[in-house]
Amino acid sequence: MQDWTDEYDVVVVGSGGGALTGAYTAAAQGLRTVVLEKTDLFGGTSSYSGASIWLPGTRVQERAGLADSTENARTYLRSLLGEAEADRQDAYVETAPTVVEFLEQDPNIDFEFRAFPDYFKAEGRLDTGRSINPLDLDPADIGDLADRVRPELDRDRTGQGHVPGALIGGRALIGRLLAAVAGTGNADLRTGIRFTGLVVEDGRVVGVTAEHDGRAQRIRATRGVLMAAGGIEGNADARADSGTPGRAEWSMGPIGANTGDAIAAGVAAGGATALLDEAWFCPGVEQPDGTAAFLVGIRGGIVVDANGERYLNESLPYDRFGRAMHAHNGSGAAVPSWMIFDSREGGGLPGISIPNTPPETHLEAGTWVRAGTLEELAAQAGLPADTLRATVERFNDYAKRGVDESFHRGEDPYDDFFCPPNGNPNKALTAIETGPFFAARIVLADLGGKGGLVTDVDGRVLRADGTAIDGLYAAGNTSASLSRQVYPGPGVPLGTAMVFAFRAAQHMAG
């Protein structure tokens, strides 16, 4: 017999897109549900995202006139992943239309298609992409809940609230899901409550332990516990133990969150893990405080290693960029790398940096350097001057001819997606010739860990022998990703989190 503080049908640990989808699915079907968020704001890393969601073959694509289907998406995943976890691949694409239809039945939730190319040239790919996005949200539409949504990354890290106006991207997704969960009348949304462990009886998870304002709590879960609270990305010790490339301070998650508590609790309950050395990688602009800014949408400049040489197509999708950086770093030459660019954009970075720290702040801190000539720039960045000049001259020749003979930049639809027309034969290639010149330090960052608890098609946590732990479910970055070492397209982390949290809640509902 347990001395319970509270009792619910379903306990959800975490409050990102996956967690709230699971909570809404359970609560909308009459199950008494509680969401436990250890910080004082809802949304986690999901709130920082652009909220592209890779949910293929849904009525949202149909409304947009997009030629997409479940079979086409299945073909694309198989071409990238082979038969690894084919049952979960199938469950993902086959359930996606149902998830979208179920969510859009709630008046708070609406999606639309926005073009963003899939990340690999493979059978089943859509060059326009197939991801969907939540509509922008007027904060007034959800009342006080808007103040409980985590702001965008740069404002959150500097202690500011939301930008005035509509909630967009991940904030719109979290705001809409929070309103939907609250609107069921069957859920409690709790912040500032730290999950500390699972309660197990006779091999079944029957509840959780938690702490709020220094007081211990024991919360019963009669149907089950869904853990969707991020991975180990914010835990330096766990990353070191697992061999995860990069550093905790370079990860894009909220500071102090995503420390692997849920994964550790799942392991203590007998759960198996996989892919803990993996992450959703990206290049990061090193910040003056030692953190990193997510770098995406590169439209100019080049990236060189410590030897002053290019080693990749700089316009690759961000995870592929990060993996190329890691693969090239065997000798330690690629982390950090340097992004070399000129003054065409007034000294600003020719790409999207989130957060976007002002150039002068970087220059004062030394994370960027500036010089009138490439030779002076090389001296300040510690690069061999002759090699850097030769690299830039070779690239400038490619830009004038429109062909990157070394790394084929601009040959894929993704490469020039962020590049405005510039009169060049290849708009992804722009010569570096307008001084002064800049070099920005680039590190190996990530959008979250990719490894975690091993789960089945219904999100049930599995033991090493393949049997399920009764009453325990995981989704999002708390679970090991079905995409393994591949990032197929924009919004796969959110899409898989939402689908498997939905399936977990459906399983708990019977």
N, C-alpha and C positions, 0 to 999 in steps of 0.2 A: 504494500500500500504506500502511495506517495502522498506527500503533503504538497499539493499543488497551489500555486499562487493564482493562476488563471487556467481556464480550459477552453480550447477551440477545437474545431474539426481539423483545420489546416493551419500550420505555422509556416510562414514564408520568411526566410532570412535573406535580407538584401532588398534593394528597392530600385534596381535598374529596369530596363525594358523587359527582360525575361522574368524577373521576380514579379513585377506588377502585372504582366500578362497572366502568369500563373495565379496570382491572387485574384484577379478579376474573374478568370475562368471558374475558380472554385466558388467565389462569393456569388457570382451570377447564377449559380446552380443551387443556391441555398445553403452552402456550407459556411459555417461560422469561421472566419478567417482573420488572422492577424499578420501584419507586416512589421518586421523588426529591422530597423535601420540604426546602426551604431552611431552615425554622425547626426548632426542637427538638421540635415537637409536630405530630401529624397532625390534619387536619380543616379547616384554613383557616376561611373565613367560614361554611362549612356547619355547623361545630360550634357556632356561635353561634345558629343558626336554631332555630325551633320544629319544623322538619322536617316540615311539611306538604309533601306531594309531589304535584304535579298529574299523576297518571298515570291517565287516565280509562279506563273500560270494562274493568276488570280483575276477576279473581276475588275481590279484596278487597271491592270494591263489591258484587259478587254475594253474598258471604257475609253482608254487612250488609243485604241485601234492598233495596239502592238501585237505583232505575230509571235506570241509566246505560248508555251504550253508546258504542262508537267513533263511530258515525254521529252521535249526539247531540253528542259533543264536537267532531267535525269541523264540524258546523253552527254551534256556538258560536264556534269560531275564525274560520270564514269570515265570520260576521256582524260580527266585530270587525276582522279583518285584510284582508278581501276576498281577492283572488287573489294577493296578494304572497307569493311563495315557497310557492305551493300545494303543490309537491312535498314541501317540508320539513314543512309542516303535516300532510300526509297521512302521511308517514313517522313523525312524532311520535305521532299518535294510533293509528296502526295497529300500531306496535311496542310501545307501552306495555304491553298485556297480556302480550306475550312476555317483556318485561323482568321484570315482576313474577313470572311463573311461573318463569323461570330463576333469579331471586334466591332465591325461597322454597324452591327445591329444596335449598338449603344449610341445614343445621340451625341455623346462627347467625342467620338472617334471617327475621323475621316482621313482617307489617304488619297494620294494622287501619284501618277507616274512622273518622274523627272529623269531625263537622260543622264546616264553616267556609265561609260562602257564597262563590260566585264573585263577582267584583268588578264586573260590569257587567250591567245589565238588557238582555239581548239574547236572540235566539232560540237555544235550546240550553242556556241557563243552568240551573243547579240552585241553588235558593235555599238548600238545605242544604249546597251544595258537593259536590265529588266527590274531594277530596284524601284521600290515605292517609298514615298515619304509622307509623314503626317502633314496635314495642312497647318499653316501658321495659326497661332492661337492668341486671341485677345485675352489678356490676363483677367479682365472683368468677367469673362465667361465662366471662370472657375473660382472666383472669389478669393478667400484667404488662402486657398491651396496654392495659388501662384507664388506666394511668399515662401512656400516650403519646398519649392523646386530649386535644385542647385543651379546657380548661374553658369554662364559660359566660362571656359577655363581661365582666361586671362583675368576676368573680373573676380572670379572666385579666389584665385591665388593672391589677389591683392586686397581681398576683404570687401569688395564692392558687391552691390546687388545687381539686379538685372538691368540691362540697357532699357531705357524707356521705350514703350511700344510693344509690339507683338512678341510673344515667345516663339522662337523659330528652332528648327532642327531638333536636337535632342531634348531641349527644354519643352518644345511643343509636344513631343511624344510622351514625356514623363507627365506633363501637366494634364494631357488628355487621359492617360491611363489612371492617374490619381483620381480625377473626377469620376471616371467610370467605376473604379473600385469603391469610392465613397458613396456613389449613387446607388449601389446595390442595397445599402442598409445592413449588410451582413459582415462588414469588415471594420477592423480597427487599424489605424495607421499610426505607428508609434516610432518616434525618433529618439535619439539619445539613449538607446537601450542596446547594450553590447552583448551579443551572443557569446556564450562561454563554453557550451558543450551540448552533447546529446544525452538524453536519458534512454537507456536500453533495458528492456525486460525480456528475458527468455529469447534473446536474439532479435526482438522487434524494437524499433525506435518508437517510443511512446510520447516523447516530448523533448523540450530543450531547457537548458539552464541559461540564465542571462543575468545581467547586472544593470541597474538603473539608479543613478544618484547614489552609488555606493552600496545599494541594497540588492542582495541576491534574490532572484526569482526563479521559479520552476513553472514552466508553462506546458500544460498537457496538450497533445495533438492526437485526437482520436482517430483521424484518418491518415495523417502523415505529416512529414516535415519536408518542405522544398527549400533547398539551399541554392541560392543564386546570388552570391555575395562577392563575386570577383575571384581572382586567382591569387598567386603568390607574388605578383609583380611589384608590390610595394614593400616587400620583406627582403632586405638585403641578405640576411642569413639564409633564408629559404632558397633564394636565387643561387647563392654560392653553393649550397649543398646539392642543388639540382643541376648545376652547371648551365643555368640560363644566361645567355649572352646579354651584355648591356649592364646597366646599373639601375637600382631601385629609384634613384633620384632622377633618372632619365625617362621613367615611365610616365604616361599621360594620365594616370588615375588621380583621383583626389588625394591630396597629401594626407597621410595617416590612415588611409583606407586600403582595402585590397591587400591584406597582409596574410592571407591564407588560413584564417581561423576556421572557416567552414571546411576546407579541405582536410586540415589537421583533425578536426572532429570526426569527419567521415572515415579517416584512416583509423582513428581510435575505435570506431565502431565496427571495424573489419573491412572497410572499403579498399579496393585496389585503385591504384593511380597509373596514369600514363602521360607522356608528353610533357613532363614538368620542366624539361629543358627547352621548351618551345614557347614562342610568343607571337603576337600579331605585330611584326616588326615595322619600323619606319625610320627614315632619317630624322634626326633632331638637330635643331639649331641650338648649340650650347648657349645657355643663358648666364648672365653675370653672377647669379646666385648659385650656379652649379646644377640647376635643373635643365630641362631641355624643352624646346618648342617643337611641336609637330610640324614637319615640313612636307608640303604636298603641292602639286600643281606647278612644278618648275617650268618656267617659260623662257628662261635665259641662263647664261652663265654655264660653267662646267664645274665638275667636282674632281679634285685630284687627291692622290694619296701623299704620304710624306716624301715621296720621291719626285713629286711634281707631275705625275702622270695620271691621265684618265684611266679608269678601270671598269666603267659601266656606262650604260645609257642613262643619263641623268633624269630622263622623263619616264622611267619605269614606274608602274604602280608602286606605292610606298613599301609594301611588304617585300616585293621583289627587290626593290632598292636596298632595304635593310639586309636581306639575305645575301645580296651581292657584296655588300660592305663587310658582312661577317665572314663570308668565304674568302675575301681578299685580305683579311686581317691576320692570316696565319703568322706573318712576320711582324705584326703590330703596326703595319704601315697605313691601315685604313681607318682606325679609330684613335684619335680623330682624323677626319679628312678636312679638306678646305674647299669651300665653294668660291670660285673665282668669278667675279662679275665686274662690269664697268658702271659708268654713271648715267646710262640711258634712262633710268627711272629715278634720277635725282639722288642716287646713293641708296635707294631702297633695294631690298632683296627681290630678285626676279622670280618670286614664288610666293606661296601662301605660308605664312608662319603663324602658328597659334600656340601661345600668344605672340603678338607682333610688337616686340620691344623696339623702341626707336633706335635708329642707327647710332646716334651720338652716345646713347647709353652703352651700347656694345663697344664702341670705339674707346670710350673712357675706361671700360673694364678690361679691354684687351681680348675679348672674345671675337672681335672683328679687328682687322687692320686696314689701313688706307694708305695709298702712295701714288705719286705722280707717274711712276713708271713700273713696268712689270718687274724689273730688276730690284727696285726698292721694295716692292711688295713682297717679293720672294725673300729678301733679307729679313723683313719684319716677321714673316710667317715661318721662317726657318726652313725654307724650301730651296732646292738648288736652282739658281737663277736661269742657267742655260737650258735646263730641262723644262722649266715652267714656260719660258718664252717659246721653245720649240713646240710644246703642247698647245699653247694658245694659237700660234701661227698655223699649226696643222688644223685645228678646229675652225679657225677663221676661213681657211681654204674650203673646208667642208661646207661651211655656211654659205659661201658665195656660189658653190656648185650645187647646193641643195642635197648633198648625199654624205651621210656620216659613214665613211668606209670602215671605221673601227668598231662602232657599236650600234649602227643602224637606227639612230635616234630619228624620230619623225616618220617611221615606216608603219607604225601601228596606230589605229584610231585613238588609243588612249594617249599616245605621246603628245599630240597637239590639241587635246581636248581643252586645255586651259590657255592655249596660245591664241591671242587675237591676231587677225590678219596684219602682216607687217611688210608686205611687198616682197618678201623673200621667196625663193623657189621652194623652200621647206620652212614653214613658219615655226617649227620647233628648233631651228638652228639660227641663231643670231650672233653675228661676229662680236668679239670682245675687243673694242678699239677706242672707246670714248673715255679718256681719263677724267678724274683720277680713278684708280682701280681699287677693288676691295677684295678681301678674303675673309670669309666667315667660317668659324670652326663648326664642323658637323660631326655629331656623335651617333651611336647606334641606340635609338630609342624604341619604344613599343607602345601600342595602344592597350596592352593588357597581356596577361599570361594566357597561354593556349592549352596548358596541361592542367589536369585535375583528376577528379574521381571518374572512374570508368562507369558508364551508364548504358542501359539498353534503350530500345526504341520508345519506351514510356518514361524515360528519365530515371528509372530505378537504379540506385547505386548497387554495383556488383562487387562481390568478393573476388579474390584471385581465382577461385574455382569456377567462376561464372554464375554462381547462385546470387539471387537478389536479396538485399537486406530489407526485410519487410518494414514498411513505413518510412523509408528514407529515399529521397529523390534529389537530383541535382541538375542544374542547367546553367547556361552561360559559361563564363570562365571558371566557375567552380567545377565544371565537368571537363573531361578531355575532349577536345574538338574532333568532330568526325572528319574535318578537312585536313587533319594531320599537318604535314609540312607545307600545305598549299593554302593560299588565300584566293578563292575563286573569283570573287567579285565584291563590289561595294555593298556592305551591309550583311555579309555572311555571319559575322559575330552576333549582331542583333537578330537576324533572321533565325538562326539555329537556336538562340536563347529563347526566343518567343515561341517557336514551334514546340520545343521539348518541354518548356514550362507548361504550355497548353496541354500537351499529352500527359504530363505528370498529374496535373489537376484533374483531367478527365479520368485518369486511372484511379485517383483517390475518390472521385465521385462515383465510381463504379459503372 
